[in-house]
Amino acid sequence: MANRKDRVAYFYKPDIGSYYYGPGHPMKPHRLRLTHHLLLTYGMYRKMEIVRPHDATEEEMENFHSHEYVSFLKRMSPDTEQEFEKQMPKFNIGPYSDCPVFDGLYDFMSSCAGASIDAATKINHELADICVNWSGGLHHAKKGEASGFCYINDIVLCILELLKYHKRVLYIDIDIHHGDGVEEAFYTTNRVMTTSFHKYGDFFPGSGAYTDIGVKDGKYYSLNFPLKDGLDDMSFENIFKPVMQKVMESFQPGAVVMCCGADSITGDRLGCWNLSLRGHGMAVAFMKTFGIPLVLLGGGGYTPRNVARCWTYETAIALGQQDDLDETIPYNQYHNYFGPNYKLHLTPEPSMRNQNSRQYLEKYTNQLLENLKALDPAPSVQFQEVPKDFISRDRAKAAADEEADRNPDAKAFKGRRSHPAEFYADDQDNDPGLSSQDTTKVKTEEAGVGTGQESSNTDVKTETEEKEQERKEPGGGERSELKSESSPTDPAVNINTKKISIMTGDKGEDKAEGKEDDKAVQPDSEQDASTNGDILPKKRSYPAGTECGGFVPPTE
């Protein structure tokens, strides 16, 4: 059991809740926005890492889906619907399917899939213990067709990414609908075990019988628990814990992916179970106790206000803060959605009868436990080259450029060459290992002194040397002489001067006239004089110039 505090990463894009399947369609992406605002209202953002995911590319989606299908999705839109009218039935998309064509379809699926891939990458590199992506969980999509409101199967893409670093991955589905798309993808492998607790019978998608156990190497690596209407908290807990305990002991996964569809809670528009938030969240809390890296994904859920309640509560479970949530929902931008009682937890419907009898549940529990006994010990995986992560150097550079575009000030500062006046003149302010001599050398080199003019000696001449600077005064051309009594690189000299920076806000114009020698930069000499503690004439003030960091004559 894990008693440590888990690192939680939460993936969300601000525009993910703006997509619209169409009038009357039960799938409402707006539920993601409700969930996000409820999380913010409860202050959970302070306790987890908030990550803006990338959009999955065609190449990434084609790790599972066919090229023809992904290309079709990219070109499909309400404007081109008539153009591809003949191809739509082939991919189960269109007005005669439960997967309509809507504006931004490809972008929405790309965002959902990208977030799940990002979650897997964080788990792979041990940057988080639990990753949460409520926009994911599209478990019905097939390799070459859409199904059940799902177009791209982000769960399969997430598991494929996890398999690059983990020998075995466990998938758990507590959505009321059977996770047929995920099971089909891994039906012949022993590296992924799929377990699903779902309504079975005259119910979409119609698959998920207990006899569906996998084939070839994947035999007995698919577990299906068929259930009836009215499942309550106690019944669900009595079947979930013993089955999953045995799965963890037998399969020993390196990572766990959960589809936490909220259509299995009470009051759902399409669901027919009677689970409370605590009963549904029990599954998340139980899997968390094993201390295995965990990815939490969304799924179904067609009463948006209840979906937001459920996923907010389960995010709190991931953070270990479920007991600290206020029962009364705090005020937020979408507060009216949670009326009329404005409470977090839902009360199961007392009049709904649980058709899952005790004998029925024990029968299938024992059957699944027998199937698990037929498993070989945790299968080994032979050594092979680990495929590259989806993050390449080019993509990382593109991401950095995109971030710089969003923050132009940071981009300008990163590429800007530092002015000599911005270097520190005090040894205590220098970078570690940088002496005052090195600092003086860097300053003069930046100003152009000693660069390419003294081939026999690469160091700048900082030995004791008197330099006369001629400045023409506005009144009558008087000459002020500033002499350097000792070398600024002499370790015996106590350097205690203020740094002159263009960031101080001092404004001045260099109005020096007369002879100027390119080989001996005037500002550096003046700064050397101030470094040695020379006292300037009292009657004259020499403000710091922002152009060169040196001194300029006073103006009348």
WOZITA-V215926 format. One record per run of one state. SS is the DSSP state (a for helix, b for strand, c for the rest). FROM is the first residue (numbers start at 0). LEN is the number of residues. If there is no record, write none. Layout:
{{SS:FROM:LEN} {SS:FROM:LEN}}
This chain:
{{c:0:7} {b:7:4} {c:11:4} {a:15:3} {c:18:11} {a:29:12} {c:41:2} {a:43:4} {c:47:1} {b:48:3} {c:51:6} {a:57:4} {c:61:5} {a:66:9} {c:75:9} {a:84:7} {c:91:13} {a:104:20} {c:124:5} {b:129:4} {c:133:13} {b:146:1} {c:147:2} {b:149:1} {c:150:3} {a:153:9} {c:162:6} {b:168:5} {c:173:6} {a:179:6} {c:185:6} {b:191:8} {c:199:16} {a:215:3} {c:218:3} {b:221:6} {c:227:5} {a:232:19} {c:251:3} {b:254:5} {c:259:2} {a:261:3} {b:264:1} {c:265:9} {b:274:1} {c:275:1} {a:276:12} {c:288:4} {b:292:5} {c:297:6} {a:303:16} {c:319:2} {a:321:3} {c:324:3} {b:327:1} {c:328:6} {a:334:4} {c:338:4} {b:342:1} {c:343:14} {a:357:16} {c:373:19} {a:392:14} {c:406:1} {a:407:8} {c:415:4} {a:419:3} {c:422:4} {a:426:3} {c:429:6} {a:435:12} {c:447:54} {a:501:3} {c:504:17} {a:521:10} {c:531:12} {b:543:1} {c:544:6} {b:550:1} {c:551:5}}
